[in-house]
Amino acid sequence: MPEPVDTRKKPANVKIHVSTGAGVDITWADGHASHYDFIYLRENCPCATCSDERAKKAAEVPAPPGASAPIASSVLPMYKPKPRARSAQAVGHYAIKIDFSDGHGSGIFSFDYLRTMCPCDACAHEFRAV
């Protein structure tokens, strides 16, 4: 038996600002408004590759004092260009797919996931509290 839909996670209005780079604005059915920067969305991409990468980083054990540090990538993080959205499209009535300037485009951001990861304190407390 399917679970009932949580109406708090149903969008009433979605605006994706690809040309200005402003991000994604969603007004939810319960009246709450969320704003997502493209950088925040790219860092929280729900695809399997990105999820695995985040899990690996979280599991890394820091090197003991005096041990040699791992070799850094060839591009220092502060000089890497920030990802921007090149395009975005609806996926049915349940998600958004965004193609980013770094070549990544396999993440599908469901509205359920987007509401759960809303960056505001109220949603963090309501949807991500342990």
Order of alpha helices (4+ residues) and beta strands (2+ residues): beta-beta-beta-alpha-alpha-beta-beta-beta-alpha-alpha
